[in-house]
Amino acid sequence: MPIENAAQRSVKQNGQKCKDSKEWPSSWAILRQTFSHARASRRDVFRTLPAVFLLFVLTAIFSPFAAAQESAGDSDLAHFLQRLWPAAQDAGVSRETFDSAVAGLTVEPGLLRRPQAQVEFTISIPSYVAGAVSAARVQRGRALSGELSAPLATIEERSGVPSEIALAILGVESNFGSATGGADTLRVLATLAFAGHRGAIFADEFVAALVMLQRGDVTRTRLRGSWAGAMGQPQFLPSAYLKYATSYAGGAAPDIWTNRLDSLASIANFLKFSGWDPRLPWGLEVVLPKNFDYADFDLDFAQWRALGLAAANGEALPASGPASLYLPAGAAGPAFLITDNFEVIRKYNTSDAYALSIGLLADRIAGRRAPVAPWPKKIAALSTADCKELQRLLAARGFYRGAIDGKLGRTSRNAVHAFQLSEGLQPADGFATKDVLQRLAR
């Protein structure tokens, strides 16, 4: 049943703000806009996506007033929570459910002082991939793929999402369900909302959790998760649970805490309704032809084939469909053609490192070798401060119109590519390095 409240609206906005890759301007388009002095008021399609899951939540910078708010006392928290009653009432929460849920809630000590850096944005992509796509994780994923082959086939048929993708997300999010977190979700959300962390998002999530209790989706004692409010094996925030969680067998509220099939079905359901295209892979590793000029990043598979690109595993490229060239370690490392489905994975977590790791882990679980090409031995990851400076300098030159957040994704990659093209730099691989930063600073 639709839940038309602030939490639901937040989830809907997530989907509305996540643009398909075909809507993202190419590097050449950026150049044309820059050199034609395009108006700054042009519609910005590079908005940073709202948080939905644990890892993205941890990227936010905690309020400088966090310590003061933490010490303000539990009575202030109780007063703050009472101000959420009108929103809860509008969402269909009874006064009895509300009073029972907020009774005795206290500030979670030390929560706002926990480290806020997100590993996907603070280490090099090869290092992150090496940790996420471990031999043990691949082995466990393959074992579960065989053990659950029949229900996984059903989930894939219902959603159109390859079962290895759902397994990979389950593996990265909660180690296939063994690490779901034991924090009191209501207490965590109340603390984050009280601190004003990320605006009204956590207040909305608190209300969404109350809706779950009102509907009987979960008991109060079962409402447990991470220190960022994400719950269960898929690490859903409450609003994501309301919109995407689904029961594999039907007839009962989805159990994402202890039921692995419900968790896998819910992950696949999230990807399905986030725009997964079953006709395309998430992406694939490719071999670039000699003397490749790096002029284009966004073409159709047919055009890439005409330029001489070939799949690294020897298979044929898809017949058609939009695909973007992605060089996560620069021209010296593996090359990938990523599809709109890569962007769908990024809706689960907006990090390129995360999405690439999910794709590669899924390939490994399915028995495919990935990647084929070796990673460069040394890659110096830019610090968050350097990344912000890079974005500021690119923006000052008209190449970048995204958030100055230090998180380098597709927007930043295309902006770097456009800058390299404008300077005649080769290879124009879109890879952010100290050299690029220094050239921008001249």
N, C-alpha and C positions, 0 to 999 in steps of 0.2 A: 504494500500500500504506500503511495507517495507520502513522504514526510516533508511538507512545505514549511520548513523553518530555516533558521540561519545556518545551521549545520548542513542541511541539504543544499542550500543555495551555494555554500562554499564548495561542495563537491561538484555541483553543476558548473560552477565557474572554472574549476580545474579543467574540465573537459573543453569548455569554450575557449580557454586561453592556450591550449596545446594545439599548435598548428601543424598540419601535415607538412612533410618536408618539401613537397612541391610548391608550397606557398612561401617558402623562404627564398629571398632574393639570392641569386648567384653572385659570385665575386665580381663578374663583369657588370651585373646590374648595379652593384654597389659603386663600382667605378663610374658608371654612367650617371648615377645620381649625384656622386660627389663632384664630378667635373662639370655638371650642368647646374650646380648650386641648387640642388633640390631643397625644397622648403623643409625646415626643421619640424613643421607641424604635420608632415606626412604620417599616415597611420603607422604606428610602430608595432610590428609583428614579432618583436624580439623580447617581449615581456618575460621576466623571470617567472617560472611556474610556481603556483602555490604548493606548500608542503602537503604530502599525503602520508608518507611513511617515515619510519624511524630515521633512516640515514639522512634524508633531506632535512628533517627537523633539526638534527644536530648541527647543521651548517650555520644556523642563524647566530648572530652575535647577541649574547644575553644583555639585557638592559643594564646600564651602568648603575641603576638604582636597585639592582637585585638584592644586594646585601642589606640595604635599608629596608626593603620590603619584606625580606625574610625575617628580619628582627622585629618587624612591626607588631607581630603577635597574632595568635590564632583568633582572637576576638575580631580583629580587622578582617581576617579571611572570612569568618562567619558572616560579617556584615556585607562583605563583597558578594558572597554567594547568594545572599537573599536578594540582591539586585538582579540575579539571573532568573528569578522565579517567573516574571512575565514572559520571557522567551521560552522557558520550559512549559509554561501553561499553554502558550500558543502552539507548541509542538505536540500537545496532547498528553503531557505528563500531569498526573494527578498530584494534588497537594500532599497526599499521604506518601506517594513514592518520592517526591522531592524532599520532604522533611526527613524521611528515613535515610535517604542517601546522603544528605549534607550533615546529619547529626554526627557530631564528634570529629568531623574532618579537620585536620590540622595541616599546617605548612610542612612539606617534606623537607627535613633539614638537609642543607647542603646541595639540594637539587640544582639551584641556579648557579652554583659554583662549579658544576661538573664541566669537564672539557667540552668545548663546543666545536672543535675543528673536525671536519668530515674528511676521513682518510682518502676518499676518492679524489679530493681536490688538493691534497697536501703531499702526495707522493706521485712518482711517475706512473704512467699507465702500465708499462710492463711490470713494475713492482706490484701494483695492485692486482693485475691479472694473475701473476704468479701465486699470490696468496689466495685469491678467490677460486682459481681453477686448479686446486691441489689434486694430487693423485688420489688421496683418500676420499675427497669429495666426488671425484669422477667414479671411483669404484663403488661408493655407496649409491650414487645416482643410477649406475648401471644395474646394481642389484635390485633396487626398487623398481626400475623399469621392467625387469623380468618378473618380479614378484607381483606387481600390480598391473600387468600387461592388459588384462581384460577391462578393468575399470578405467585405466588410462586411455584405452581406445575409445571408450564411451565418452569420456570427458572431451577428447579431441574431436569426436564426431559432433558433439553438441556445440562446441565453441569455435571450432576451426583453428584452434591454437595447437601447435605440435606439443605432444606430451613432454618432450625433453625440455622445452622452454619452461613449462610449468614446474617441472622437477628442478630445473636449474635455479629458478627464483626461490623455491622452497629451500633448496640447499644453501643459498647465499643468505637468505633472510633469517633462517632459524636452524641451520644445520639439519635440515630435513625434519624439523619438528622437535628436536631435542633441546633447543635453547630458545625458549619463548619469553623469558623474563618473568620475574616474580613480584614486580612492583605493583602497588595498589593503583590501578588506572585512574580511578576517580580522584584520589589524592594528588597524583601527579598532574592531572589536567587542571585541577583546582589551583594548585600552586603556580603552574605556568600561566593560567588565565589571570590569577591575582597579581602576578608580576607584570602583566601587560605584555607578555612575551608574544611576538608576532601579531600584534594588534588584537583583533577579536577572534582569531582562529581558534585558540584553545578554549575560549569561552563557548564558542560554537561546538567544539568537540565535547566539552563537558555536558552540554545540553543533549548532544547526540547520544552520549553514554546513558543519560537518564532515559531517553527514548527506548534504548535497548532494554533497560530494566523494566520500564513500563510495559513493553510488549511481551516480556517474559523470554526474550532471546537468550538471556544469561542471568545467572544468579549473582548477587552482590559479591559473594566470596570467590566466584570464578572470574570476576572482572579484574584480571591481572595481565601485566605486560611489561614493556620496557620503560626505561626512565624518561622516554620522550612521549609516552602515551600510546605507542603502537602495541597492538595486541595479537597474541596467538602465533600460530605457525606462519601465516602470511605477513604478519606485522602490519595489520590494518589499523588505522585510526578509526574511532567509532563511526564517523560519517562515511568512511569507505565501507565499513561493515554494512551499514544500512543500505548502501546503494549496490554493492557488488557481491556480498557474501551469499552463498547458495548452498543448499544441502544436496549432496550427491544422490542420496536415496529419496529425498523429498519427504514431505509430511512432518518435518520438525524444523525447529530453528537451526540454522547452520552452526555447527560446533567447530570453530577454528582453533580451539585450544587443544583438544585431544583427538579429533577425528582427522586423520591425514587425507582421506578422500574428500571431505568437505573443504579442507584447506586447498587442495589441488584444484578442485572444481571452482572455488572462489577466485583463485589466482587466474585461472583461465577465463573466468567470467569477467574479471576486471579487464584483461587484455582484449577480449572480444568487444566489450562495449567502449573501449578506448580506441577502437578503430583497427584492430588486427585484420590484415588482408591475407586470407589463407592461400592465395595464389602466389604469394611471394615469400622468400625466406627472410630472415632478419637481416641478412647480408651474407657475403661470402668473400673469402680471400681471393685476390687476383694477382696476376703477374703483369706488370706494366711493360709495354714494348720498349726497345732501346730508343733513345732520343725522344722519349715522351716529353711533351712541352708543358704539361701541367696547366694548360690554358683554361680548362673547364673543370668544374667540380660537380656540376649537376646536369646529368643527361639521362636519356633513356638507355636501357640495357642494349637495345639494338644499335644505338649510336656508340656506346662503349665498345661493342663488339667490332664495329666498323673501324674504330681507332686502334684495334689490335690488342685490346685487353682480353685475357683468358683466365678462367678459373684456375687457381693454384693446384687444385686436386684433379685437374684433367677433365672434369665434367663440363657440360655445356652451360653457358650463361642462360638465365631465363630469357624467353623470347622477347619480352617487353616489360615495361614498367619503369617508373622513375627510380634512379639510383644515384647516390652521392659518393664521390671518391673521398675516402677517409684514410689518412695516414697518421695513426695515433702516436708514432714515434718519429715522424718525419720521413723523408724520402729514403733514409737508410734502413727503415724497418718494414714490417709487413704492410701491404696495401689492401684495403677492403672497399668493396662497393656495398654501401648500406642502403636499405630501403626504408619506406615509411614505417615498417614494423620495428626498426631500430628506434624510431621516435616514439612508438607505442611503449616499448620497454622503458624509455626514458620518462614516461608518464608515471611509472612505478617509482622511479628514482631518477632525478634529472641529471645524473652524472654520466658522461660519456664512458668513463672507466667502468662504471657499473653495468651499463647496457652492453658494452663490448664483452665484459666478463660473462654475463648471462648468455650471450650468443655463443661464445667459445666453449663455455661449460656445457651448454646444450649440445653442441656439435660433438664434444668428447663423449658425453653420455650416450649419444646415438651411434658412437663407433667411428666418427669421422676424425681425422687428424686435423688439429687446428691449434695455433697457426702453423703453416708449413715453413714459411720464411723465418729466420731467427730474428730476435730482437737485437738492436744495437747493444753493445756491452756497457756503454756508459750513456746515460741520459740525465742531464741536470734538470730536475723539475724546478720550475719557477716557484718562488715563494708566493703566498697569497698577496703580500704587499706588491711584489713585482707584477703579478697578474692584474691587480687593480690599476697599477700605473700603466701597464700595457693597454688596458681598456680605455683609460682616460686619454692617453695619447692618440689611440686610434679614433676615439670619438672626436677629439679636437681637430683631427684631419678629415672628419666626415665619413670615415670608413665604418664606424661602429655606432649603433643606436640602441644598445641593450643596457642592462643594469651594470653599474660599476660595483660588482660583487666579488671579484677575484676568482670566479668559477668559469673556467674556459670551456665552452661548449661549441655548438655549431655556429652560433652567431659570431663568437670571437674567431673561430677558425676561418670562416668566410671573410671576416674583416682582415685578418692577417694575410690571407690569400690575395685579397684585393690590393693591399698595401704592397705586397711583393711584386705583383704584376705592374703596379704603377711605377715601381722603382727599377723594373727590369731585372729583378733578382731571380736566380735559378739555383735549385729547383723551387718553384713557387708552390710549396707543399702545404701551406697553411699552418705550419708547425711553429708554435710560439717558443722562441729561444731568447737567451740573453742578447744575441747578436741582433735579432729583430727589435728587441726593446731598446738597445743602444742606437740603432739606426733611426728609430722613431723619435728618440730624444734629441737628435742633432738639430 
